[in-house]
Amino acid sequence: MRIVYPQFDLQTVIRYMEKNRDDILRQQSRLLTREQLRGVLGFSSRSGRAESIMSSLQQYGFVRRELKQAGRYSFTSSARNAIDANTPAAKRAETLAVAASAPELFSIFKHINGPLSATQLDGLSKKYGLSAEKLLDARNTFDKSQSFCRQIKLAEAVEPSVLPVHPASENNDIVVLAGAGSTILVDFGNGFTVQVPKRVIVAAAMDELRKIQVQLQG
């Protein structure tokens, strides 16, 4: 049975890549065996988690299996765009958005609003040979990945790295520091200071800002 969705959500996969950023960028143009690929990702031996992470990387389009060279893999340009500090924020957000819908099953979920109906579950189950439980698990992974992309688009589109970092609040809470023109400076704690469009602040309740804080500090 072919794999049609990743076991891990996009944020989890990105964290694995970021932990091993330097090694991945150094191996960007090389063809790797599966054992070498595991090593680059920080796994010393074969395990179920290692295999699932590598499979997820392929599903999201960050690793490519070379068809003309059996048993060889390589990191794609999307992998570089996702973790390279020199990638423009808008390009990174675009790369992650494409990755979040790349898995076959996720490309279908993208066009389904709201929870999966009984009819949809039945149809997808027959098409892919997956149980309703597996399909709901896949949908949950898809929703987490889409949520991560929305947070990245908001947090990175304003290029926070070019802003001076204000001291984090003592209680590690969200603090609206100042506002000028169409933006407001927001301290999310732990040194994460982001210039956010006023329209976002006006439209978002405090619990939405807290979700962004969790993503930034996660």
C-alpha positions, 0 to 999 in steps of 0.5 A: 500500500502506498503512503498517501499522508505523513505521520508527522505534522509540518511543524514537527518535521521543520523542527527536525530539519532546523535542529540539523540545519547545518548538516542538511545545507552542507548535503544539499547537492549530494546523493545520500543512501538511506543510512546517510540520510538518517545520519544527517537528520540526527538518527544514529540507527534505524528506528520506527521514528526515524523511518516515519520522519524520513517518510514525512520529509518525502511526503512534504517534498523536502526529500526526493528519492532519485529514480535513476539511482536506486537507493539514493535520496537528496534534499530538495530546494524546498528544504533549503527554502524552509530552513535557510536563514537567508531565505526571504520571509515571504518565500519561506511562507510560500514554500511551507504553504505548498509543502502543507498541501503536497501529500496526496491525501492533504491535497484532497483535504484542502478542498474540504471545509469543516469535518469529514462527513460520513460519506466522505470518510466512506469514499476515501476509505474505499479509495485508499484502503484506510480506516475511518480512524486513520483518515481522521488522524490524517485530517488532524495532521493536515489541520495542524500543518495548515495552522502552522502555515497561517502562524508563519505567514503572520509572524514572518511576513513582517520580517521580525529579524530586522526589529530591535529585540525588546526585553521580554515581560517578566511574566512571559506574557504578551505585551503590546509595546507601541504603535505607529502608522499601520503597525503595532509592536507586540512582545510575545515573551522570550525575546520574540518581538514582532511588528504586527499589522494593526488590522490583525490586532483589531481583528484578533482576540487575545486568545489568537495572539496566545496561539501565535505566542505558543508557535513562536516559543514552541 
